[in-house]
Amino acid sequence: MAEVKEVIAYAKTSPEPPASLAKELEFPDAPDTDYNTKTVPDTAAGITTSSTDAAALARCEEHIVGLKEKAAAGQITIGDAVNLAILEEMIRDPMTTIHAEDLQAGSSYDIPKLTQQTFGTLRAADEIIDEGHFIGKALGEGMNGYRPIVELMNTNFGIYGMAELSSAGNTYATTGGQFEMPMTIIGAGGTAPNQALGAEHSQPFHAYVMGIPGLKICTASSPEAAYGIAKSMIRDNGPGILFLPVKQMKSVKGSVDEGVCLPMNKARVLHKASDASISAGKAVTVLTYLHGVKESLDAMETINADGNDIELIELTSLKPLDMDTIRASLEKTHKIIILDESTLSGGVGATVSALISERCFDELDAPVRRLCMDDAPVPYAASMEKAVVKRGSDLIEAVRDAVAKKL
């Protein structure tokens, strides 16, 4: 009892923490961290070698060579690009672990391929179909010095781990910075046109987690972005979620910038509007992510045929949002459309639209236009789905309206 009284007395006489500390405790690593400069202990390579079967490690390294050859030829898929990033990071840092369903078989998109066969069951756990269970396991590992990765076969079912995700986001702050939480969640999600996966598999989970403090939330629609952001997120000392486009995990192919970590706080300008279109007032800024990137790129030919152009920005960082890149584009076009894979109510587009209206109002010639999912559950039937999920044809019409100043 005396000790308790002493602690209470100490607390009462201690100064109040400064208000600035709240924001300082949002993330263990600042949003602008360069993850290429992160190092591992000098003993890391030796630990990996001594704790891993030599033949298994050799097979893994041979597999990595094959993936790099695919990437060099521009033929690596998004799933394979993330697999490459994970294997490189697990070899680099022996404190890195992974949890996934169907892990031994490579899950649905080969993201955890060869992890258990190489690093064993302690570092690579093949999990039961209970997302809350194995996200919780990763939470405990993160608090105890490990660097866990969780692959969700479909991110929508991360909803069963919402309590654990909330704890992950809040732990660094609630412990006064005593416990970092280096947990990475990666999975396929989003809602593509003609997805035909039904309501349960088509929920905008990326919007559901936007309000959880302390989470960094990223997206990637290409192998290059998926690889570079995955490596950064694994090295980050806080929790993050990387969303990938569920219908394009194997169909979209490309290359990767080998060994390079990409920033987790920057959007990517995929297409710049021509100077002529900007001068003529026929250029529009388009913000999108996941499947919306391909929808926008496919729509560009028709948009250009109309005499219009777009400045296409991929929101690879949903939180924190890259307002500098958005403003820089708006300063040229003064018109903006958000092609959004989340709902009208509480969606990503709602948050982004509000921030643009609050911080870039002086650059807007018209209200922010949102092309978002209806609040109705996503139907399985393609004929019904068109009423809920927006696509490239909607973007074409919206650009026409924006240029014609139709509100």
ROMARVEX-863803 format. One record per residue (C-alpha): residue in three letters; z, y, x. Coordinates in steps of 0.1 Angstrom, whole numbers, padded with zeros to 4 digits, always signed. Layout:
N
AlaZYX ...
//
This chain:
407
Met+0000+0000+0000 Ala+0008+0023+0029 Glu-0027+0018+0043 Val-0043+0026+0009 Lys-0023+0058+0006 Glu-0033+0068+0041 Val-0070+0062+0033 Ile-0067+0082+0000 Ala-0050+0111+0019 Tyr-0077+0111+0045 Ala-0104+0112+0018 Lys-0087+0141+0000 Thr-0084+0162+0032 Ser-0120+0155+0044 Pro-0147+0181+0037 Glu-0172+0175+0009 Pro-0205+0162+0022 Pro-0233+0188+0022 Ala-0258+0188-0006 Ser-0287+0182+0019 Leu-0273+0148+0026 Ala-0286+0134-0007 Lys-0322+0139+0004 Glu-0315+0127+0039 Leu-0303+0094+0025 Glu-0334+0088+0004 Phe-0353+0068+0031 Pro-0340+0053+0064 Asp-0374+0062+0080 Ala-0390+0096+0073 Pro-0422+0094+0052 Asp-0442+0107+0081 Thr-0430+0080+0105 Asp-0456+0067+0130 Tyr-0451+0030+0128 Asn-0474+0024+0158 Thr-0445+0037+0180 Lys-0419+0012+0166 Thr-0408-0013+0192 Val-0390-0046+0192 Pro-0363-0058+0216 Asp-0375-0071+0250 Thr-0362-0106+0240 Ala-0384-0108+0208 Ala-0413-0126+0224 Gly-0391-0151+0241 Ile-0372-0158+0209 Thr-0404-0164+0190 Thr-0417-0188+0217 Ser-0385-0207+0220 Ser-0378-0210+0182 Thr-0414-0220+0172 Asp-0431-0253+0178 Ala-0457-0247+0205 Ala-0485-0267+0187 Ala-0478-0249+0154 Leu-0479-0215+0171 Ala-0511-0224+0188 Arg-0527-0233+0155 Cys-0515-0200+0140 Glu-0529-0181+0169 Glu-0562-0199+0165 His-0562-0190+0128 Ile-0555-0154+0137 Val-0586-0154+0160 Gly-0606-0167+0131 Leu-0594-0139+0109 Lys-0602-0113+0135 Glu-0637-0127+0138 Lys-0641-0123+0100 Ala-0628-0087+0103 Ala-0652-0079+0132 Ala-0681-0091+0110 Gly-0669-0070+0081 Gln-0662-0102+0061 Ile-0624-0103+0058 Thr-0609-0102+0023 Ile-0580-0082+0012 Gly-0558-0113+0010 Asp-0568-0125+0045 Ala-0563-0090+0059 Val-0527-0090+0046 Asn-0522-0126+0059 Leu-0534-0114+0093 Ala-0509-0085+0092 Ile-0480-0107+0082 Leu-0487-0134+0109 Glu-0490-0107+0136 Glu-0457-0091+0125 Met-0438-0125+0123 Ile-0449-0134+0158 Arg-0440-0099+0170 Asp-0406-0098+0155 Pro-0386-0130+0151 Met-0363-0113+0125 Thr-0392-0111+0101 Thr-0390-0136+0072 Ile-0411-0143+0041 His-0406-0156+0006 Ala-0434-0167-0018 Glu-0443-0191-0046 Asp-0467-0218-0035 Leu-0462-0206+0001 Gln-0472-0238+0018 Ala-0505-0237+0000 Gly-0511-0201+0008 Ser-0503-0188-0027 Ser-0532-0176-0048 Tyr-0548-0153-0022 Asp-0538-0168+0012 Ile-0513-0140+0019 Pro-0486-0163+0032 Lys-0510-0189+0047 Leu-0496-0208+0077 Thr-0462-0190+0076 Gln-0440-0220+0069 Gln-0462-0244+0089 Thr-0457-0221+0119 Phe-0422-0206+0116 Gly-0404-0233+0096 Thr-0384-0232+0064 Leu-0357-0208+0075 Arg-0381-0180+0081 Ala-0407-0189+0055 Ala-0393-0201+0022 Asp-0414-0217-0005 Glu-0397-0204-0037 Ile-0392-0215-0073 Ile-0408-0195-0101 Asp-0379-0170-0104 Glu-0388-0136-0089 Gly-0353-0122-0094 His-0339-0151-0074 Phe-0360-0148-0043 Ile-0361-0110-0043 Gly-0323-0112-0044 Lys-0324-0135-0014 Ala-0346-0110+0005 Leu-0321-0083-0005 Gly-0293-0102+0013 Glu-0314-0108+0043 Gly-0323-0071+0046 Met-0287-0062+0045 Asn-0279-0086+0073 Gly-0304-0074+0099 Tyr-0335-0094+0089 Arg-0369-0080+0079 Pro-0379-0099+0047 Ile-0413-0100+0031 Val-0417-0110-0005 Glu-0452-0120-0018 Leu-0455-0118-0055 Met-0484-0139-0068 Asn-0487-0113-0096 Thr-0467-0082-0093 Asn-0461-0079-0130 Phe-0435-0106-0127 Gly-0415-0085-0104 Ile-0400-0072-0136 Tyr-0376-0102-0135 Gly-0363-0087-0102 Met-0358-0051-0114 Ala-0320-0052-0108 Glu-0326-0064-0073 Leu-0353-0038-0067 Ser-0330-0011-0079 Ser-0302-0023-0055 Ala-0327-0023-0026 Gly-0338+0012-0033 Asn-0302+0025-0036 Thr-0284+0006-0009 Tyr-0291+0029+0020 Ala-0277+0059+0001 Thr-0248+0041-0016 Thr-0235+0028+0017 Gly-0238+0063+0033 Gly-0266+0051+0056 Gln-0246+0021+0069 Phe-0270-0005+0056 Glu-0307-0002+0061 Met-0329-0022+0038 Pro-0362-0033+0055 Met-0377-0052+0026 Thr-0414-0054+0019 Ile-0428-0066-0014 Ile-0466-0073-0015 Gly-0486-0086-0044 Ala-0517-0084-0065 Gly-0515-0062-0096 Gly-0531-0035-0116 Thr-0554-0037-0146 Ala-0592-0040-0140 Pro-0618-0036-0167 Asn-0628-0070-0181 Gln-0597-0085-0164 Ala-0592-0111-0192 Leu-0556-0118-0181 Gly-0539-0108-0213 Ala-0510-0085-0218 Glu-0483-0102-0197 His-0504-0103-0166 Ser-0518-0068-0171 Gln-0487-0046-0171 Pro-0486-0015-0149 Phe-0456-0026-0128 His-0464+0001-0103 Ala-0455+0026-0130 Tyr-0423+0008-0139 Val-0409+0011-0104 Met-0418+0047-0098 Gly-0384+0059-0110 Ile-0364+0037-0086 Pro-0349+0059-0059 Gly-0355+0050-0023 Leu-0386+0029-0028 Lys-0419+0037-0010 Ile-0448+0027-0032 Cys-0482+0022-0018 Thr-0516+0008-0030 Ala-0547-0005-0011 Ser-0581-0013-0025 Ser-0597-0024+0008 Pro-0589-0048+0036 Glu-0585-0020+0061 Ala-0559-0001+0040 Ala-0541-0033+0030 Tyr-0538-0045+0066 Gly-0527-0011+0081 Ile-0502-0003+0053 Ala-0488-0038+0053 Lys-0480-0036+0090 Ser-0463-0002+0086 Met-0443-0013+0056 Ile-0430-0044+0074 Arg-0418-0022+0102 Asp-0402+0004+0079 Asn-0364+0002+0077 Gly-0364+0008+0040 Pro-0378-0010+0010 Gly-0414-0007-0001 Ile-0439-0022-0025 Leu-0476-0026-0017 Phe-0498-0031-0047 Leu-0532-0048-0043 Pro-0561-0051-0068 Val-0557-0085-0086 Lys-0594-0089-0095 Gln-0607-0079-0061 Met-0585-0099-0037 Lys-0613-0122-0026 Ser-0645-0103-0037 Val-0639-0071-0017 Lys-0646-0076+0020 Gly-0646-0054+0050 Ser-0630-0048+0084 Val-0596-0038+0098 Asp-0586-0015+0126 Glu-0569-0042+0147 Gly-0533-0036+0156 Val-0532-0002+0139 Cys-0504+0008+0114 Leu-0516+0033+0088 Pro-0493+0061+0074 Met-0474+0053+0042 Asn-0474+0089+0030 Lys-0511+0098+0030 Ala-0539+0096+0005 Arg-0574+0086+0017 Val-0605+0108+0010 Leu-0632+0083+0004 His-0660+0107-0005 Lys-0664+0144+0000 Ala-0682+0165-0026 Ser-0713+0183-0012 Asp-0711+0219-0003 Ala-0740+0226-0028 Ser-0721+0210-0057 Ile-0689+0229-0048 Ser-0708+0262-0047 Ala-0725+0254-0080 Gly-0692+0246-0097 Lys-0704+0210-0102 Ala-0678+0192-0081 Val-0647+0175-0095 Thr-0617+0160-0077 Val-0610+0124-0088 Leu-0577+0107-0080 Thr-0575+0069-0084 Tyr-0562+0037-0069 Leu-0566-0001-0070 His-0595-0011-0092 Gly-0603+0025-0101 Val-0617+0030-0066 Lys-0646+0005-0072 Glu-0651+0019-0107 Ser-0654+0054-0092 Leu-0677+0044-0064 Asp-0700+0024-0088 Ala-0701+0055-0112 Met-0711+0079-0084 Glu-0748+0072-0086 Thr-0749+0082-0123 Ile-0726+0112-0116 Asn-0750+0124-0089 Ala-0780+0118-0111 Asp-0764+0142-0136 Gly-0764+0168-0108 Asn-0726+0165-0104 Asp-0705+0153-0075 Ile-0669+0141-0070 Glu-0643+0144-0042 Leu-0629+0108-0044 Ile-0593+0104-0033 Glu-0575+0071-0032 Leu-0538+0074-0038 Thr-0527+0049-0012 Ser-0492+0064-0014 Leu-0479+0068-0050 Lys-0444+0077-0037 Pro-0441+0099-0018 Leu-0473+0116-0032 Asp-0496+0133-0008 Met-0498+0167-0025 Asp-0513+0184+0006 Thr-0545+0163+0004 Ile-0547+0169-0034 Arg-0543+0206-0030 Ala-0569+0208-0003 Ser-0594+0192-0026 Leu-0585+0214-0055 Glu-0589+0245-0035 Lys-0626+0236-0034 Thr-0633+0220-0068 His-0607+0236-0091 Lys-0611+0206-0115 Ile-0593+0173-0114 Ile-0595+0139-0132 Ile-0570+0110-0127 Leu-0585+0075-0133 Asp-0552+0057-0139 Glu-0542+0021-0142 Ser-0511+0028-0161 Thr-0501+0039-0196 Leu-0503+0072-0214 Ser-0465+0073-0217 Gly-0445+0071-0185 Gly-0475+0063-0163 Val-0484+0071-0127 Gly-0510+0097-0140 Ala-0483+0114-0160 Thr-0462+0120-0129 Val-0491+0130-0108 Ser-0504+0153-0135 Ala-0471+0170-0139 Leu-0467+0176-0101 Ile-0503+0191-0099 Ser-0496+0214-0129 Glu-0463+0225-0113 Arg-0474+0229-0077 Cys-0512+0236-0079 Phe-0515+0255-0111 Asp-0531+0285-0093 Glu-0560+0262-0083 Leu-0568+0248-0117 Asp-0597+0261-0138 Ala-0589+0236-0165 Pro-0560+0213-0175 Val-0556+0180-0155 Arg-0576+0153-0173 Arg-0560+0119-0175 Leu-0581+0087-0180 Cys-0552+0063-0185 Met-0544+0031-0204 Asp-0535+0033-0240 Asp-0499+0025-0248 Ala-0510-0007-0267 Pro-0506-0040-0249 Val-0538-0050-0229 Pro-0559-0073-0251 Tyr-0575-0105-0237 Ala-0608-0099-0256 Ala-0632-0076-0237 Ser-0643-0060-0270 Met-0607-0049-0277 Glu-0598-0042-0241 Lys-0623-0012-0239 Ala-0600+0007-0263 Val-0571+0003-0239 Val-0584+0002-0202 Lys-0604+0031-0188 Arg-0634+0025-0165 Gly-0663+0040-0147 Ser-0682+0049-0178 Asp-0652+0070-0190 Leu-0652+0088-0157 Ile-0689+0097-0159 Glu-0683+0113-0193 Ala-0651+0131-0181 Val-0670+0146-0151 Arg-0697+0158-0175 Asp-0671+0174-0197 Ala-0653+0190-0167 Val-0684+0205-0153 Ala-0695+0218-0188 Lys-0659+0231-0193 Lys-0653+0210-0223 Leu-0616+0205-0227 
//
